[in-house]
């Protein structure tokens, strides 16, 4: 599945990830949490991101939350299945996520 990745160094890149639970867990480093952005786009992140002390990666103002650790962004079908992200989705990501950095003193 073609996804947009955002790593803990705030690098955004396209990657091909198998559409399996195991592959998605490996991509985020643990149990997954699915956070919807709109009706067809979601962020997959580590469910225990803050508990594990993962570094902050993106603020999601609509949810008043900060997502920590590596992020996987993909589309969902009407049936709730994950599917390929598209280039136009970059605009939507920019509307919903703000990349954040913190310094050692902020943590």
Buried (B, 14 or more C-beta within 10 A) or exposed (E): BBBBBBBBEEEBEEEEBEEEEEEBBEBBBBEBBBBEBEEBBBBBBBBBBBEEEBBBBBBBEEEEBBBBBBBBBBBBEEEEEBBEBBEEBEEBBEEBBEBBEEEEEEE
